Amino acid sequence: MNLRFGSALSSVLPGPLAAATGTRTVSVVRLQGVIAATTGPVPRAVININAVEDALKRAFTADRVEAVALVINSPGGSATQSALVADRIRGLAQEHELPVLAFCEDVAASGGYWLACAADEIYAHPTSLVGSIGVVSGGFGLTGLIERYGIERRLHTAGENKARLDPFQPEKPEDVEWLLGMQSELHDLFIEWVRSRRGDALRETEDLFTGEVWTGRRALDLGLVDDLGTAREVLARRFPDAEPATVEPRKPLLARLGLGGVLGPSGLSAAGLDPVGAALEWVEHRALWSRFGL
C-alpha cells in the first residue's frame, strides 16, 4: 500500500513573508514529522516542545495577527510530547485570544491527531489519513539471538520490576499485563482529550476509539474534523484581508549547517556523530510512517 498522492497542502502555502505595514496576517506553523522527545543532529523532521516552542511563541505574538494555522503532517509518536505541544498551543491561544485552525496533510494520526485537537477548528483534504486514536508500543525479543552466538546476558537490579520487558530475557506474562494496563491508561487520556475538544461534533461509533484511521471524508462524517478544504481556500475565505505568514520551527543542527544531504554514514562518523544511532532512528521513523502506507 502506497498512498503517495503528494501533500495536499504543501504546494499552496507561501514561504516566509514579511508583512507590509498595516497588513493583517495569519501565522502558519508547520508541524511536520514524528513526535519524539529528542531531536537528533541528523536533519529529520521531529516534533517536540523544545523544537516548536519558539515558533509557536512567534506565531501568536506576530504583529497584527488574526489567527494561527497549524499545518499538520505526522504519524504520531510520543504521547507526552503530543500533550505538551497541544497544551502549549491552547495556553497561547487563550493568552492572546486568537483562534487556531488545524489543517491535516497526508496524515494526522495518533499523536498527530492529538495536535490537531488543540485547534478550535480542524480541516482535512478528502485523501488525508486522520484518527488512529489508540496507543501502540513495540520491541524485539533477542533471547534466541544471544543464545545462538553464545552470549551470556548479565543483568543485576535492585527492585524486582526494574528490568520489565528486557529484550534479552524471555517475555513474562505479568510484564505484558503491566504494559497493557499502562497502554489502557494512556488510551483513556487520549479519548478524554478528544472528547473534551470535539464535544458534540463527535459521532461515537463502536470503532471510533479503536485506533482505526480514516480518510478525511470519512473523518468528517465521524466529527473528527469540521470540514474539508485546503489551507489556501479556507484562510482566504475566513480571513480575506489577511496574508498568511509562515513561521518555521527550529531545524536540527546539520540542517542549519546545510550538511544534511551530503553526509552518509562515513560522513557522520567524520563529523563525530553516530551512524548506527542515526540508522536506528531512521528505521524507527520509517516504521511509524509506513503504518499509513507513506
Summary of the structure (lengths in Angstrom):
residues: 294
radius of gyration: 21.1
end to end distance: 8.2
largest distance: 72.6
contacts: 905
relative contact order: 0.19
helix: 39%
strand: 18%
